[in-house]
Amino acid sequence: MPKKDAAWHDRMYNNRALVPDFADHFAHWKNASEQARQTLPAQLDVRYGDGPNETLDIFPAARADAPVVIFIHGGYWRSLDKADHSFVAPALRDMGACVVVVNYALCPGTEAQPVTVPDIALQMAQASAWVWRHIGAHGGDRNNITVIGHSAGGHLAAMLLACDWKKLGRDLPAGLVRKALSISGLFDLAPVRKTPFVQGDLRITPAHVRMASPAKWQRPRQGVLYTVVGGDESAEFLRHNRLIHQAWGPKTVPVCEDLPGLNHFSVVTDLTRPGSRLNVLAKTLIGQKSG
């Protein structure tokens, strides 16, 4: 049994170290994202709030009253940007969706305005509320929203299923988000808190672990979560994928799969490959009626 010390946690959670060609993946994302913004109709840098990084990009569907997909990027809550992830929009639009790629503030923020993981979760709820209130003007069906997130974004997508929307706005429906797809998500912040290479920026406290660990919560009363992870990811990422299925049960998490031959970065690119398992799962989820 390996000793779960700081070095072990770094080995399990440092995906860039686990994938030597990670920079090639990032370069592909950047190039494909630039191409998507140049070729698709889009409204960029729309503000959903007045806080840091509270902007989103909208890629309208080809037809009106389209299902909506909100995409949340990863980067351990401390790096990357929505501009790096426009590459998901063409494939999701091909599924008939109006695509919204969101930004959020990054940890640790500044001394004057620190940023925590719970702060980011609240931003994502506020972004989703903005989408519900305004996406109709962009051809989206606000009553059919799916949230897809990668890595840290997968964690945030799961949290939105359990959001108490009435606390955020009296006009908001209780089931604002009822469909989520988490790609390589993290569902318990306790081990992340013990991981030195990110904890310096994240500054996760025991209170944050309780507030922002979906696997420690009772399952949401409504909605479904599909979870996938690359089959070549670390033992901890594979464990997190099983953990949320065990915690919330098969009714709420009807899909929990390891996708063979994919690592932490190639797995999200697989979303854009027509006919891939992840592409099919996303299309199936988006096509489900909310209710």
C-alpha positions in Angstrom: 0.0 0.0 0.0 1.7 3.3 -1.1 2.1 5.9 1.6 -0.3 8.7 0.7 2.1 11.6 1.5 2.6 14.9 -0.3 4.7 13.3 -3.0 2.0 10.7 -3.7 -0.7 13.3 -4.0 1.4 15.3 -6.4 2.0 12.1 -8.5 -1.7 11.4 -8.6 -3.0 14.9 -9.3 -0.3 16.5 -11.5 -1.7 15.7 -14.9 0.8 17.7 -16.8 3.5 15.6 -15.3 1.5 12.4 -16.2 1.1 13.5 -19.8 4.5 14.5 -21.2 3.0 15.9 -24.4 0.4 18.0 -22.6 1.7 21.2 -24.4 0.7 19.6 -27.7 -2.8 19.2 -26.5 -3.0 22.8 -25.4 -1.6 24.0 -28.7 -4.3 22.0 -30.6 -7.0 23.5 -28.3 -5.7 27.0 -28.9 -5.5 26.6 -32.7 -8.9 24.9 -33.0 -10.4 27.5 -30.7 -9.1 30.4 -32.9 -10.6 28.7 -35.9 -13.9 28.2 -34.3 -14.2 31.9 -33.3 -13.3 32.9 -36.9 -15.7 30.6 -38.6 -18.8 30.4 -36.3 -21.3 33.2 -35.5 -20.5 34.3 -32.0 -20.9 36.9 -29.4 -17.7 37.1 -27.3 -16.9 38.5 -23.9 -20.5 39.0 -22.8 -20.6 40.0 -19.2 -22.7 37.9 -16.8 -21.6 39.9 -13.7 -19.3 42.7 -12.6 -16.7 40.5 -10.9 -13.3 39.3 -12.2 -13.5 37.2 -15.4 -17.3 37.2 -15.3 -17.7 36.9 -19.1 -18.9 34.3 -21.5 -18.9 33.5 -25.2 -22.1 32.5 -27.0 -22.1 30.4 -30.2 -25.8 30.4 -31.3 -27.3 27.3 -32.9 -28.4 27.2 -36.6 -32.0 27.2 -35.5 -34.1 28.9 -32.9 -35.3 27.4 -29.6 -32.2 25.2 -29.5 -31.1 23.2 -26.5 -28.4 25.0 -24.6 -25.0 23.7 -23.5 -22.9 25.6 -21.0 -19.2 24.5 -21.1 -17.0 25.0 -18.1 -13.2 24.7 -18.6 -10.7 23.0 -16.4 -7.3 24.1 -15.1 -7.5 23.3 -11.4 -9.6 26.4 -10.7 -6.3 28.4 -11.2 -5.4 28.5 -14.9 -6.7 28.4 -18.5 -9.5 30.5 -20.0 -12.7 30.2 -22.0 -10.7 31.3 -25.1 -8.7 28.1 -24.9 -12.0 26.1 -25.2 -13.9 27.5 -28.1 -12.9 24.3 -29.9 -15.8 22.5 -28.3 -18.4 24.7 -29.9 -18.4 23.3 -33.5 -19.1 19.7 -32.4 -21.8 20.8 -29.9 -23.4 23.1 -32.5 -23.5 20.1 -34.9 -25.7 18.4 -32.2 -28.1 21.3 -32.6 -27.0 23.2 -29.4 -26.6 26.8 -28.6 -23.2 26.8 -26.9 -22.1 29.1 -24.1 -18.4 28.9 -22.9 -18.0 30.5 -19.6 -15.1 32.1 -17.7 -14.5 32.5 -14.0 -12.1 34.1 -11.6 -8.9 32.1 -10.9 -7.4 31.1 -7.6 -5.8 32.6 -5.6 -7.0 35.9 -6.9 -5.4 39.0 -5.4 -4.6 40.2 -1.9 -7.4 42.7 -2.2 -9.8 40.2 -3.9 -8.9 36.6 -3.0 -10.7 33.8 -5.0 -11.6 30.4 -3.5 -13.2 27.3 -5.1 -16.6 28.1 -3.4 -16.4 31.6 -4.9 -15.9 30.1 -8.4 -18.9 27.7 -7.8 -21.1 30.7 -7.0 -19.8 32.4 -10.2 -20.9 29.4 -12.2 -24.3 29.5 -10.6 -24.6 33.2 -11.5 -23.4 32.5 -15.0 -26.1 29.8 -15.4 -28.7 32.2 -14.0 -27.7 34.8 -16.6 -28.0 32.1 -19.3 -31.5 31.2 -18.1 -32.6 34.9 -18.1 -31.0 35.9 -21.4 -30.3 33.0 -23.7 -33.7 33.2 -25.4 -32.5 36.4 -27.2 -29.8 34.2 -28.7 -32.1 31.4 -29.9 -31.6 29.1 -26.9 -34.3 27.2 -25.0 -33.7 28.2 -21.4 -35.8 25.2 -20.2 -33.3 22.8 -21.8 -29.9 23.5 -20.3 -27.0 20.9 -20.2 -23.8 21.8 -18.4 -20.6 20.1 -19.6 -17.3 20.5 -17.7 -13.8 19.2 -17.8 -11.6 18.5 -14.7 -12.2 21.4 -12.4 -15.1 22.3 -14.7 -16.5 18.8 -14.2 -16.5 19.4 -10.5 -18.4 22.7 -11.0 -20.9 21.1 -13.4 -21.8 18.5 -10.7 -22.2 21.2 -8.1 -24.8 23.0 -10.3 -27.1 20.0 -10.1 -27.4 20.6 -6.4 -27.7 24.4 -6.5 -30.5 26.0 -4.5 -31.6 28.3 -7.3 -34.3 30.1 -5.3 -31.5 31.5 -3.0 -29.8 33.0 -6.0 -33.0 34.6 -7.5 -36.7 34.3 -6.8 -37.4 34.3 -10.5 -35.2 31.2 -11.1 -36.8 27.7 -11.4 -35.8 25.0 -8.9 -34.6 22.8 -11.8 -32.6 25.3 -13.8 -29.8 22.7 -14.4 -31.0 19.1 -14.6 -28.4 17.6 -17.0 -24.7 17.6 -16.5 -21.7 15.8 -18.0 -18.5 15.7 -16.0 -15.3 14.8 -17.9 -12.5 13.8 -15.5 -14.2 15.6 -12.6 -13.1 15.9 -9.0 -15.8 15.3 -6.4 -13.9 15.4 -3.1 -11.6 18.3 -2.3 -10.0 16.6 0.8 -7.2 15.0 -1.2 -6.7 18.0 -3.4 -6.1 20.0 -0.2 -3.2 17.6 0.5 -1.6 18.2 -2.9 1.2 20.7 -2.7 1.6 21.8 -6.3 -2.0 23.2 -6.3 -2.7 23.9 -2.7 -0.5 27.0 -2.7 -2.9 28.7 -5.1 -6.2 27.0 -4.1 -5.7 27.5 -0.3 -8.5 25.0 0.4 -9.6 24.9 4.0 -11.6 22.2 5.8 -14.7 24.5 5.4 -14.1 24.6 1.7 -13.9 20.8 1.6 -17.4 20.6 3.3 -18.9 23.3 1.1 -17.6 22.2 -2.3 -17.2 18.4 -2.3 -20.3 17.0 -4.1 -19.4 13.4 -3.1 -20.0 14.4 0.5 -23.5 15.7 -0.2 -26.8 13.9 -0.4 -27.7 13.2 -4.0 -29.7 16.0 -5.8 -33.4 15.6 -5.7 -33.6 16.0 -9.5 -31.4 15.8 -12.5 -28.9 13.4 -14.0 -25.1 13.4 -14.1 -23.1 11.5 -16.7 -19.4 11.0 -15.6 -16.5 9.8 -17.7 -12.7 9.7 -17.2 -9.9 8.7 -19.5 -8.9 5.1 -19.0 -5.2 6.2 -18.9 -5.7 8.7 -16.1 -4.3 8.4 -12.6 -5.7 6.0 -10.0 -7.1 9.0 -8.1 -9.0 10.4 -11.1 -10.4 6.9 -11.8 -11.4 6.7 -8.1 -13.2 10.1 -8.2 -15.3 9.0 -11.1 -16.5 5.9 -9.2 -16.9 7.9 -6.0 -19.6 10.2 -7.2 -21.5 7.2 -8.7 -21.3 5.5 -5.3 -22.3 8.7 -3.4 -25.2 9.8 -5.6 -26.3 6.3 -6.9 -27.2 5.0 -10.3 -30.5 6.9 -10.6 -28.7 10.3 -10.5 -25.5 9.0 -12.1 -26.7 6.5 -14.7 -23.5 6.8 -16.7 -20.1 6.3 -15.1 -17.4 5.1 -17.5 -13.7 4.9 -18.0 -12.9 5.6 -21.7 -10.0 3.4 -22.9 -6.8 4.9 -24.3 -7.5 8.5 -23.3 -5.5 10.7 -20.9 -6.6 13.8 -19.0 -6.3 16.0 -22.0 -7.1 13.8 -24.9 -10.4 12.9 -23.2 -11.9 16.4 -23.6 -10.7 16.5 -27.2 -12.6 13.2 -27.8 -15.8 15.2 -27.1 -15.3 16.8 -30.5 -14.8 13.6 -32.5 -18.1 12.5 -34.2 -19.0 8.9 -33.3 -16.6 8.7 -30.2 -18.2 7.3 -27.1 -18.0 10.7 -25.3 -19.5 12.5 -28.3 -22.4 10.0 -28.4 -22.9 10.4 -24.7 -23.0 14.2 -25.0 -25.4 14.1 -27.9 -27.7 11.7 -25.9 -27.7 13.9 -22.9 -28.4 17.1 -24.8 -31.2 15.4 -26.6 -33.0 14.3 -23.4 -36.0 16.4 -22.4 -35.6 18.2 -19.1 -38.4 17.4 -16.7 
